[in-house]
């Protein structure tokens, strides 16, 4: 079916100001024509949607989600009946689409089978780029065992992807090949400590350059790339030396490291401010320890300063939410967090055009232009005036995925 959007205020996310009263014609899943509503009409058999001046823009992209991480305590999640866990994950995937996200990059934890379920139409969902299992050194951010434990950590094969612990370049090389074999679209490594891991600190440097380079080599051999969890300058610099393309978080970025990122070829920073905002409000409990709370609040102290430095330096800034557990519905709040530093337009572009370039799909999505795939959303308020509207899926009145209307609130 062809679809024609009439009287739309177009925010095309190319950087241009919104354009009022436009007609967007969609045929065969592609944007065929953009012009004035008074211009040539669309196909006679097309579905006509009167936007009544509402904002039409590209579907959102989130470059750092964890769709399968539904509990702050991994053991509690693993203890759920498999059917319950599967249906809860499916519910998160469908809600992500309804919030206006037409493409997401899962940054670890989600099994490839859910991507296949979306492709087969078994569940409604955005296009998903899978990272599969986290690759971590022993005692690193992907090693969630308590200090007293000598056992392996919980996993649910076919539903969630456990971490793979790898020490040494050869072990990392094998681990990267293994996650790709399981269906990963890109490879995720842990290059620094993290808040949720019990035996490290945020500024700890994890993996040597040669270990990170082994993952980059394996990913590059099949035409993909590595994303790395990294907070501080030393960890980020190691990633740059190894050829890592996507730096996640970067909360303690300094000027010298930002300059190195700027000089590097095809490197992106993906801040995830909202997860620190949300988690910093929580007290310990339900698997979330006082040490984890302390580290989250430490991460929040640097989040906005690092984002400001990255913006000032002109780095390629993407957008990721990194929300977990009962915060899964808060993905859209990241845009307002970034807007505080970058302004609304730049924050929205980070979540559309820049994320599309990061995921290497910018020829198809990320902006509203003729010839591109029709991944679109219609909003009932002006996102430039108030980027906080993305926090409420009710403001997303319509979602179009590949030319098909998959949400319509009228």
C-alpha positions in Angstrom: 0.0 0.0 0.0 1.1 3.5 -0.7 0.8 6.2 2.0 0.5 9.9 1.6 1.1 12.3 4.5 -0.6 15.6 4.0 -0.1 18.9 5.8 2.9 17.7 7.7 5.5 19.9 9.4 8.6 18.1 8.3 11.6 17.9 10.6 13.9 16.0 8.2 16.9 15.9 10.5 19.4 17.0 7.9 19.9 20.1 10.0 17.3 22.3 8.1 14.6 24.1 10.0 11.2 22.5 10.1 9.2 22.9 6.9 5.4 23.4 7.2 2.5 22.1 5.1 4.3 19.4 3.1 3.2 16.3 1.4 5.3 13.1 1.8 4.5 10.3 -0.6 5.5 6.8 0.4 5.5 3.9 -2.1 6.9 0.4 -1.8 8.4 1.2 1.6 10.3 4.2 0.3 9.9 8.0 0.4 9.2 8.8 -3.3 8.3 12.5 -3.2 8.4 15.4 -0.8 6.6 18.6 -1.8 4.1 21.2 -0.9 0.6 19.9 0.1 -0.8 22.0 -2.8 1.4 20.1 -5.3 0.9 16.9 -7.2 -1.1 14.3 -5.2 0.0 10.8 -4.5 -1.3 7.5 -6.1 -5.1 7.2 -6.3 -5.2 4.1 -4.2 -2.9 5.5 -1.5 -3.9 5.8 2.2 -4.0 9.5 2.9 -3.1 10.7 6.4 -3.8 14.3 7.3 -1.1 15.3 9.8 -2.9 18.5 10.6 0.3 20.4 11.0 1.9 17.8 13.3 5.6 17.1 13.2 6.7 14.3 10.9 10.3 13.2 11.3 12.5 10.1 10.9 12.1 7.2 13.3 14.4 7.4 16.3 17.5 5.2 16.6 19.0 4.2 19.9 22.6 3.1 19.7 22.8 1.5 23.2 20.0 -0.6 24.5 19.8 -3.7 26.6 16.5 -5.2 25.7 17.1 -8.4 27.6 18.3 -6.9 30.9 15.1 -6.8 32.8 16.4 -7.0 36.4 19.2 -5.3 38.2 20.1 -8.7 39.7 21.2 -11.1 36.9 20.5 -14.1 39.1 16.9 -13.1 39.7 16.4 -12.7 35.9 18.0 -16.1 35.2 15.6 -17.7 37.8 12.5 -16.6 35.9 10.6 -19.3 34.0 11.9 -19.3 30.4 8.4 -18.5 29.0 8.0 -15.5 31.4 11.4 -14.1 30.5 10.8 -14.5 26.8 7.4 -12.8 26.9 8.8 -10.0 29.0 11.6 -9.4 26.6 9.1 -9.4 23.7 7.0 -6.8 25.5 10.1 -4.5 25.9 10.8 -4.9 22.2 7.3 -4.0 21.2 7.1 -1.0 23.6 10.4 0.3 22.2 8.8 0.4 18.7 5.7 2.2 20.1 8.0 4.8 21.7 9.2 5.8 18.2 12.4 3.8 17.9 12.5 2.2 14.5 16.1 0.9 14.8 18.1 0.0 17.9 21.5 -1.4 18.5 21.5 -3.9 21.4 24.8 -3.3 23.2 24.8 -6.8 24.8 22.6 -9.4 26.3 19.9 -10.0 23.7 19.9 -13.3 21.9 19.9 -13.3 18.1 16.6 -15.2 18.2 14.6 -12.1 19.1 16.0 -10.3 16.0 14.8 -13.3 14.0 11.4 -13.2 15.7 11.0 -9.6 14.6 12.1 -10.4 11.1 9.6 -13.2 10.8 6.8 -11.0 12.2 6.3 -13.1 15.3 6.6 -10.0 17.4 6.4 -6.3 16.6 9.6 -4.5 17.0 12.2 -2.2 15.5 15.1 -3.3 13.4 17.7 -4.7 15.8 21.4 -4.8 15.5 22.7 -7.5 17.9 26.0 -7.5 19.9 25.3 -10.8 21.6 27.5 -11.8 24.5 29.7 -9.2 26.2 33.4 -9.9 25.9 35.1 -9.2 29.2 38.4 -10.0 30.9 38.2 -12.0 34.1 37.2 -9.7 36.9 36.1 -7.1 34.3 32.8 -5.3 33.8 31.2 -8.4 32.2 32.2 -10.6 35.1 29.3 -10.3 37.6 30.4 -13.0 40.0 30.8 -12.0 43.6 34.4 -12.1 45.0 33.5 -15.2 47.0 32.2 -17.1 43.9 34.1 -19.8 42.0 31.1 -20.7 39.8 30.1 -19.5 36.4 27.4 -16.8 36.3 23.7 -17.3 35.4 22.7 -17.6 31.8 19.6 -18.5 29.8 20.6 -20.0 26.5 18.4 -18.8 23.6 17.0 -15.9 25.6 19.9 -13.9 27.0 23.5 -13.9 26.0 26.0 -14.4 28.8 29.4 -12.7 29.0 32.3 -14.5 27.5 35.4 -14.1 29.7 38.6 -13.9 27.6 42.2 -13.2 28.7 44.9 -12.7 26.1 44.7 -11.8 22.5 44.0 -15.4 21.3 41.1 -15.8 23.7 39.6 -12.5 22.7 40.0 -13.5 19.0 38.1 -16.7 19.7 35.4 -14.9 21.7 34.8 -12.3 18.9 34.5 -15.1 16.4 32.1 -16.9 18.7 29.7 -13.9 19.1 29.7 -13.4 15.4 28.9 -17.1 14.8 25.9 -16.7 17.2 24.6 -13.9 15.0 26.1 -10.6 16.3 26.1 -7.7 13.9 29.0 -6.0 15.8 31.3 -7.0 18.7 31.0 -5.5 22.2 34.0 -5.4 24.5 34.5 -4.1 28.0 37.5 -1.8 28.1 37.0 -0.3 31.5 35.4 -1.0 34.9 31.7 -0.4 35.4 29.0 0.3 38.0 27.3 -3.1 37.8 30.4 -5.2 38.1 31.3 -6.1 41.7 35.1 -6.3 41.5 36.3 -3.2 39.7 36.1 0.6 39.6 35.0 2.9 36.8 38.5 4.1 36.1 40.0 0.6 35.9 41.6 -0.1 32.5 40.6 -3.5 31.1 42.1 -5.4 28.2 45.5 -4.5 26.8 45.7 -2.8 23.3 46.7 -6.1 21.7 43.6 -7.8 23.2 41.3 -5.0 21.9 43.0 -5.1 18.5 42.3 -8.9 18.2 38.6 -8.2 18.5 38.9 -5.3 16.0 40.7 -7.6 13.6 38.1 -10.3 13.8 35.2 -7.8 13.3 37.0 -6.1 10.4 37.5 -9.4 8.6 33.7 -9.8 8.2 33.0 -6.1 7.5 31.8 -5.0 10.9 33.3 -3.1 13.9 33.8 -3.1 17.7 32.0 -1.0 20.3 33.6 -0.6 23.7 32.4 0.2 27.2 34.9 2.8 28.3 34.9 5.6 30.9 38.2 7.2 31.3 41.1 8.6 29.2 43.4 5.5 29.4 40.7 3.1 28.5 39.5 5.3 25.6 43.0 5.8 24.3 43.7 2.1 24.3 40.5 1.6 22.3 41.6 4.2 19.8 45.0 2.6 19.4 43.3 -0.7 18.7 40.9 0.7 16.1 37.7 0.5 18.1 35.0 2.5 16.3 32.3 3.2 18.9 33.1 4.5 22.4 30.3 3.9 24.8 29.7 6.2 27.8 32.9 8.2 28.0 31.9 9.9 31.2 35.4 10.9 32.2 36.6 12.1 28.8 39.4 14.7 28.9 40.6 17.2 26.4 43.7 15.3 25.2 41.6 12.2 24.6 38.9 14.1 22.9 41.5 15.5 20.5 42.7 12.0 19.8 39.1 10.9 19.0 38.7 13.9 16.7 41.9 13.0 14.8 40.9 9.3 14.5 39.1 8.1 11.4 35.4 7.2 11.8 35.1 7.2 15.6 31.9 7.9 17.4 31.1 8.7 21.1 27.8 7.3 22.4 26.9 9.1 25.7 24.2 7.4 27.8 23.4 10.1 30.3 19.8 9.1 31.2 20.8 5.8 32.8 23.0 7.6 35.3 20.2 10.1 36.0 17.7 7.3 36.7 20.0 4.9 38.6 21.5 7.7 40.7 18.1 8.2 42.3 17.9 4.6 43.5 19.1 3.3 46.8 20.7 -0.1 47.3 18.4 -3.2 47.2 17.1 -5.9 44.9 20.6 -6.9 43.7 21.8 -3.3 43.5 24.6 -2.9 46.1 25.8 0.2 47.9 29.0 0.0 45.9 27.1 0.0 42.6 25.1 3.1 43.8 28.3 4.8 44.7 29.8 4.2 41.2 26.7 5.2 39.4 26.6 8.5 41.2 30.3 8.9 40.4 29.6 8.3 36.7 26.8 10.9 36.8 29.2 13.6 38.0 31.2 13.4 34.8 28.5 12.7 32.3 27.4 16.2 31.4 30.9 17.7 31.5 32.2 15.0 29.1 29.3 15.5 26.8 29.9 19.3 26.8 33.6 18.7 26.0 32.8 16.3 23.2 30.3 18.8 21.7 32.7 21.7 22.0 35.4 19.6 20.2 33.1 18.6 17.4 33.1 14.9 18.0 30.6 12.6 16.2 28.1 12.2 19.0 25.5 9.5 18.8 22.7 8.8 21.3 22.2 5.8 23.6 19.9 5.2 26.6 21.5 2.1 28.3 18.3 1.8 30.5 17.8 -1.4 32.4 15.1 -3.3 34.4 12.0 -1.3 35.1 13.5 1.8 33.4 13.2 0.2 29.9 10.4 2.6 29.0 12.6 5.7 29.6 14.7 5.4 26.4 13.3 8.6 25.0 14.5 10.7 28.0 18.1 10.6 26.7 17.3 13.1 24.0 16.3 15.7 26.6 19.4 15.0 28.6 21.6 15.7 25.6 19.5 18.7 24.6 20.6 20.4 27.9 24.1 20.5 26.5 23.8 20.4 22.7 20.4 22.0 22.1 17.3 20.2 20.9 18.1 20.1 17.2 21.6 18.6 17.7 20.3 16.1 20.3 17.5 14.9 17.9 20.1 14.7 15.0 22.3 12.5 17.3 19.3 10.1 17.7 18.6 10.0 14.0 21.2 11.0 11.4 24.3 10.4 13.5 23.1 7.1 14.9 22.3 6.0 11.3 25.8 6.8 10.3 27.2 4.9 13.3 25.2 1.8 12.4 26.2 2.3 8.7 22.6 2.6 7.5 22.6 6.3 6.8 22.0 5.7 3.1 18.6 4.2 4.0 17.4 5.9 7.2 18.1 8.7 9.7 16.7 11.6 7.6 13.6 12.2 5.7 14.7 12.4 2.1 13.5 11.1 -1.3 14.7 7.6 -1.9 15.2 6.7 1.7 13.3 4.0 3.5 10.1 5.2 5.1 10.9 4.8 8.8 8.9 7.7 10.1 7.1 9.0 13.2 4.4 11.6 13.7 4.4 13.7 16.9 1.6 15.7 18.5 3.9 18.4 19.8 7.0 20.3 18.7 10.2 18.4 19.7 12.4 21.4 19.1 10.4 23.4 21.6 10.3 20.6 24.1 12.5 17.5 23.5 11.1 16.0 26.7 8.1 14.8 24.7 10.1 11.8 23.6 9.8 10.5 27.1 6.1 9.8 26.7 5.1 7.4 23.9 1.6 9.0 23.9 3.2 11.9 22.0 4.2 9.5 19.3 0.9 9.3 17.5 2.1 7.2 14.6 5.0 5.0 13.8 5.8 3.9 10.2 8.4 1.1 9.6 9.4 0.5 6.1 6.3 2.1 4.8 4.0 0.1 7.0 2.0 1.9 9.7 2.7 -0.1 12.8 1.2 2.3 15.4 -1.6 4.7 14.9 -3.2 6.6 17.7 -5.0 8.9 15.3 
